[in-house]
Amino acid sequence: MTEVSAPSQDFVTLRLAGQLIGIPVLQVHDVLKAQNMTPVPIAETWVAGLINLRGRIVTCIDLRARLGLPQQTPSDDSEEDVIHRMSVVVEQNGEPYSLLIDKVGDVLSLPIDDYERNPITLEPSWAEVSAGVYRLDGELLVILDVDRLLDFATLADAA
């Protein structure tokens, strides 16, 4: 007798300001360590700069600034506080974007049946860019909606 497994979805996990975030694996093109960035004058505060990734110009989005979170500061007290400046590269409308994060985690395969809508208690800045959540052992995994995160027309209207 063959056991049928429940359908699941794979997520690349990330850390940002202590929050566990997931991005669907198929939306992640690259995971990068610190890169030399070229600043962009007169850009939005959440545009950290530009990088050259294999001949393509990629806009770097500082997720802390984009979500209105405090900037990470280095501390000698804990290894956790070291600024990693890692990023994941995603694409929207054919354009690549590098999302600056604190840390990249593992790839998790989670059952679709465990997926939940955003709880009403979710911080508004997270709810704005979240597609839903998974409740893990003692922690909430916020699934990032990349399209909403990179919806610059809505951001311009809000400004």
Rosetta silent file (secondary structure, phi, psi, omega in degrees, C-alpha in Angstrom):
SEQUENCE: MTEVSAPSQDFVTLRLAGQLIGIPVLQVHDVLKAQNMTPVPIAETWVAGLINLRGRIVTCIDLRARLGLPQQTPSDDSEEDVIHRMSVVVEQNGEPYSLLIDKVGDVLSLPIDDYERNPITLEPSWAEVSAGVYRLDGELLVILDVDRLLDFATLADAA
SCORE:     score description
SCORE:     0.000 S_00000001
   1 L     0.000  128.259 -178.277    0.000    0.000    0.000 S_00000001
   2 L   -91.113  131.716  178.688    1.438    3.378   -1.055 S_00000001
   3 L   -87.770  128.459  179.275    1.211    6.253    1.371 S_00000001
   4 L   -94.036  124.018  179.596    0.128    9.531   -0.219 S_00000001
   5 L   -86.196  150.000  179.105    1.829   12.554    1.289 S_00000001
   6 L   -68.253  144.463  178.400   -0.044   15.792    1.805 S_00000001
   7 L   -61.138  142.398 -179.017    0.790   18.538   -0.704 S_00000001
   8 E  -135.615  169.236  177.142    3.453   20.900    0.582 S_00000001
   9 E  -131.704  143.536 -178.937    5.249   24.071   -0.417 S_00000001
  10 E   -99.651  138.092 -179.392    8.936   24.900    0.010 S_00000001
  11 E  -130.140  139.446  167.823   10.115   28.187    1.508 S_00000001
  12 E   -83.099  127.238 -179.385   13.534   29.814    1.906 S_00000001
  13 E   -96.809  147.056 -177.795   13.563   31.117    5.477 S_00000001
  14 E  -137.334  160.945  172.511   15.068   34.457    6.454 S_00000001
  15 E  -119.231  135.289  175.015   15.479   36.536    9.600 S_00000001
  16 E  -144.925  116.676 -179.759   14.703   40.208    9.734 S_00000001
  17 L    52.255   39.621  177.314   14.593   42.078   13.059 S_00000001
  18 L    83.639  -11.319 -179.103   14.084   38.776   14.860 S_00000001
  19 E   -87.741  135.962  174.859   11.071   37.781   12.726 S_00000001
  20 E   -84.738  127.237 -176.455   11.163   34.512   10.780 S_00000001
  21 E  -123.790  148.612  174.419   10.127   35.095    7.161 S_00000001
  22 E  -125.748  140.010  172.813    9.529   32.687    4.300 S_00000001
  23 E  -123.349  131.604  177.825    9.715   33.272    0.555 S_00000001
  24 E   -52.274  132.794 -175.719    8.528   30.542   -1.825 S_00000001
  25 H   -52.567  -40.448 -176.275   11.628   28.763   -3.168 S_00000001
  26 H   -67.589  -13.570  177.775   10.564   29.243   -6.785 S_00000001
  27 H   -92.140  -11.465 -177.677   10.630   33.030   -6.331 S_00000001
  28 L   -94.000  120.166 -179.392   14.230   33.104   -5.056 S_00000001
  29 L   -91.673  -36.897 -177.838   16.818   33.399   -7.830 S_00000001
  30 E  -150.609  156.394  168.803   19.972   33.839   -5.732 S_00000001
  31 E  -121.904  124.419 -173.372   21.215   34.101   -2.162 S_00000001
  32 E  -120.660  146.911  168.861   24.106   36.548   -1.831 S_00000001
  33 L   -83.109 -175.190 -177.942   26.621   37.511    0.825 S_00000001
  34 L   -52.649  136.800 -179.480   27.584   41.166    1.295 S_00000001
  35 L  -124.269  150.845  171.881   28.026   42.991   -2.022 S_00000001
  36 L   -74.429  124.711 -178.640   29.593   46.313   -2.926 S_00000001
  37 L  -110.722  145.888  173.379   26.703   48.668   -3.653 S_00000001
  38 E   -98.196  122.269 -179.733   26.613   51.854   -5.641 S_00000001
  39 L   -64.130  153.942  177.798   24.421   54.457   -3.916 S_00000001
  40 L  -115.337  108.617 -179.868   21.505   55.962   -5.835 S_00000001
  41 L   -62.876  145.870  176.230   21.183   59.724   -5.265 S_00000001
  42 L    57.187   34.237  176.734   17.680   61.079   -4.598 S_00000001
  43 L   -98.142  166.761  174.456   16.248   57.559   -4.185 S_00000001
  44 L   -58.154  154.695 -177.669   13.694   56.398   -1.666 S_00000001
  45 L   -63.088  -25.973 -178.422   15.159   55.693    1.782 S_00000001
  46 L   -85.910   -3.098  173.887   14.558   51.954    1.328 S_00000001
  47 E   -87.983  108.002 -176.061   16.682   51.804   -1.855 S_00000001
  48 E   -78.670  -25.253 -179.547   20.071   50.769   -0.468 S_00000001
  49 E   152.103 -165.189  179.714   21.864   50.961   -3.814 S_00000001
  50 E  -124.271  146.144  173.246   22.657   49.019   -6.968 S_00000001
  51 E  -127.956  160.247  174.741   24.807   45.926   -7.540 S_00000001
  52 E  -103.702  115.538 -179.326   26.094   44.209  -10.648 S_00000001
  53 E  -116.755  101.387 -179.336   25.026   40.565  -10.640 S_00000001
  54 L    50.446   46.475  176.391   26.500   38.675  -13.573 S_00000001
  55 L    85.957   -2.261  177.026   26.127   41.680  -15.871 S_00000001
  56 E  -106.230  138.686  176.235   22.651   42.691  -14.671 S_00000001
  57 E   -84.363  124.940 -175.119   22.022   45.828  -12.663 S_00000001
  58 E  -119.948  129.584  176.130   20.048   44.887   -9.544 S_00000001
  59 E   -81.208  129.132  178.602   18.256   47.318   -7.214 S_00000001
  60 E   -96.695  124.091  179.924   18.906   46.549   -3.538 S_00000001
  61 E  -105.867  121.805  176.404   15.934   47.045   -1.222 S_00000001
  62 E   -80.217  104.980 -175.926   16.652   47.496    2.491 S_00000001
  63 H   -63.797  -32.103  177.003   13.791   45.486    4.015 S_00000001
  64 H   -61.596  -47.155  179.420   14.243   47.091    7.423 S_00000001
  65 H   -67.223  -40.508 -178.937   13.730   50.550    5.921 S_00000001
  66 H   -61.064  -35.689 -178.048   10.941   49.315    3.617 S_00000001
  67 L   -96.770    4.146  178.852    9.007   47.934    6.603 S_00000001
  68 L    71.242   27.165  179.441    9.774   50.859    8.929 S_00000001
  69 L   -91.902  154.145  178.323   11.893   48.706   11.255 S_00000001
  70 L   -64.395  146.894  178.432   14.876   50.061   13.204 S_00000001
  71 L   -70.560  146.867  179.197   18.244   49.676   11.518 S_00000001
  72 L   -76.426  135.922  177.733   20.512   46.952   12.826 S_00000001
  73 L  -120.268  142.071 -179.609   23.528   48.203   14.766 S_00000001
  74 L   -68.915  147.647  179.346   26.654   46.190   15.480 S_00000001
  75 L  -142.895  143.355  178.537   27.236   45.055   19.038 S_00000001
  76 L   -84.766   -8.916 -174.640   30.109   43.237   20.688 S_00000001
  77 L   -71.786  -33.085 -172.144   27.753   41.525   23.141 S_00000001
  78 L  -144.632  141.865  176.031   26.356   38.866   20.838 S_00000001
  79 H   -64.878  -28.722  179.710   27.228   37.108   17.623 S_00000001
  80 H   -61.829  -29.389 -174.502   23.542   37.431   16.675 S_00000001
  81 H   -83.003   -5.217 -179.075   23.918   41.207   16.507 S_00000001
  82 L   -65.917  135.104 -179.741   26.644   41.203   13.857 S_00000001
  83 L   -75.901  116.259 -177.066   25.438   42.882   10.677 S_00000001
  84 L   -91.017  -32.998 -179.678   25.414   40.196    7.988 S_00000001
  85 L    52.467   38.871  174.841   23.987   42.229    5.064 S_00000001
  86 E   -79.510  167.029  178.166   22.966   39.094    3.206 S_00000001
  87 E  -151.662  158.197  171.492   20.346   39.255    0.503 S_00000001
  88 E  -118.939  140.778 -179.284   18.023   37.185   -1.607 S_00000001
  89 E  -101.686  126.290  177.388   17.380   38.066   -5.228 S_00000001
  90 E  -124.955  169.325  179.369   13.802   37.932   -6.475 S_00000001
  91 E  -127.431  142.448  173.142   12.215   39.141   -9.692 S_00000001
  92 E  -139.244  129.107 -179.047    9.146   41.234  -10.375 S_00000001
  93 L    51.745   39.224  176.882    7.968   42.197  -13.859 S_00000001
  94 L    79.058   -0.577 -179.906   11.246   40.917  -15.317 S_00000001
  95 E  -105.788  132.358  177.635   13.378   43.139  -13.055 S_00000001
  96 E   -82.743  144.168  176.227   15.683   41.646  -10.403 S_00000001
  97 E  -133.687  136.871  176.195   15.667   43.022   -6.851 S_00000001
  98 E  -101.476  119.772 -178.817   18.037   42.159   -4.032 S_00000001
  99 E   -96.289  112.250 -179.467   16.265   42.130   -0.654 S_00000001
 100 E   -75.470  128.065 -175.790   18.700   42.976    2.157 S_00000001
 101 E  -132.398  175.297  178.787   18.038   40.828    5.205 S_00000001
 102 L   -83.211  -41.924 -173.423   19.717   39.953    8.496 S_00000001
 103 E  -161.073  144.244  173.954   20.245   36.237    7.936 S_00000001
 104 E   -97.397  138.096  179.874   19.324   33.371    5.607 S_00000001
 105 E  -107.665 -141.451 -177.877   18.032   30.188    7.222 S_00000001
 106 E   -94.310  173.409  169.505   16.999   26.782    5.944 S_00000001
 107 E   -96.862  125.950  179.290   14.587   25.647    3.279 S_00000001
 108 E  -111.235  137.554  173.479   11.400   24.337    4.888 S_00000001
 109 E  -106.435  112.875 -173.306    8.842   22.115    3.228 S_00000001
 110 E  -118.889  140.882  179.872    5.500   22.818    4.915 S_00000001
 111 E   -64.118  134.040  179.120    2.076   21.207    4.394 S_00000001
 112 H   -59.385  -31.964 -179.810   -0.328   23.451    2.515 S_00000001
 113 H   -63.775  -22.006 -179.347   -3.046   22.433    5.004 S_00000001
 114 H   -87.725   -5.665 -179.876   -1.147   24.204    7.833 S_00000001
 115 L   -67.289  136.434 -179.727   -1.129   27.552    5.984 S_00000001
 116 E  -129.203  156.646  172.321   -3.199   30.263    7.716 S_00000001
 117 L   -68.340  164.910  177.320   -4.386   33.765    6.927 S_00000001
 118 L   -60.696  131.369  174.548   -2.678   36.635    8.712 S_00000001
 119 L   -69.741  152.138 -178.225   -3.775   36.817   12.349 S_00000001
 120 L   -66.435  -17.796 -179.804   -5.422   40.115   13.303 S_00000001
 121 L   -87.202   -0.296  179.702   -2.661   40.640   15.871 S_00000001
 122 L   -67.540  132.662  178.724    0.080   40.670   13.205 S_00000001
 123 L   -47.560  132.618 -176.547    2.019   43.951   13.196 S_00000001
 124 H   -54.365  -38.554 -179.492    0.543   46.184   10.426 S_00000001
 125 H   -64.376  -34.529  176.910    3.893   46.632    8.638 S_00000001
 126 H   -75.390  -42.410 -178.282    4.207   42.819    8.380 S_00000001
 127 H   -60.309  -34.076 -179.441    0.533   42.298    7.483 S_00000001
 128 H   -60.466  -31.561 -175.217    0.930   44.741    4.576 S_00000001
 129 H  -117.467   11.648 -177.845    3.494   42.451    2.878 S_00000001
 130 E  -100.233  137.042  175.646    2.416   39.040    4.206 S_00000001
 131 E   -90.467  -12.897 -177.411    0.573   36.413    2.171 S_00000001
 132 E   153.781 -171.619 -175.751   -0.190   34.399    5.314 S_00000001
 133 E  -141.227  161.865  167.435    1.558   32.524    8.110 S_00000001
 134 E  -123.710  135.575  175.055    2.596   29.125    9.386 S_00000001
 135 E   -92.527  111.937  178.310    2.640   28.427   13.111 S_00000001
 136 E  -100.396  179.871  179.466    5.851   26.557   13.863 S_00000001
 137 L   -58.274   98.208  175.860    7.087   25.304   17.233 S_00000001
 138 L    72.611   13.287 -176.875    6.902   28.477   19.309 S_00000001
 139 E  -150.535  150.456  178.539    7.367   30.786   16.338 S_00000001
 140 E  -102.961  126.469  175.294    5.383   32.403   13.552 S_00000001
 141 E   -97.971  112.240  179.291    6.682   32.089    9.979 S_00000001
 142 E   -88.513  123.457  179.435    5.441   35.094    7.991 S_00000001
 143 E   -87.497  118.406 -176.603    5.179   34.295    4.270 S_00000001
 144 E   -76.451  129.724  173.785    6.368   37.302    2.287 S_00000001
 145 L   -93.144   97.609 -173.965    4.210   38.420   -0.636 S_00000001
 146 H   -60.167  -38.141 -179.950    6.966   39.620   -2.960 S_00000001
 147 H   -62.198  -43.693  178.186    4.511   41.301   -5.355 S_00000001
 148 H   -69.133  -38.093  179.308    3.018   43.439   -2.572 S_00000001
 149 H   -60.265  -40.308 -176.227    6.457   44.162   -1.116 S_00000001
 150 L  -100.564   21.248  177.394    7.677   45.465   -4.483 S_00000001
 151 L   -82.590   85.304 -173.297    4.461   47.274   -5.475 S_00000001
 152 H   -72.015  -24.882  177.317    6.107   50.647   -5.930 S_00000001
 153 H   -63.576  -42.857  178.802    2.989   52.297   -7.377 S_00000001
 154 H   -66.268  -39.429  178.634    1.166   51.740   -4.078 S_00000001
 155 H   -63.056  -39.728  179.724    4.194   53.011   -2.150 S_00000001
 156 H   -66.048  -38.795  178.639    4.272   56.196   -4.262 S_00000001
 157 H   -65.146  -35.331 -178.642    0.556   56.771   -3.655 S_00000001
 158 H   -73.163  -23.139 -175.542    1.058   56.388    0.111 S_00000001
 159 L   -76.618    0.000    0.000    3.874   58.953    0.172 S_00000001
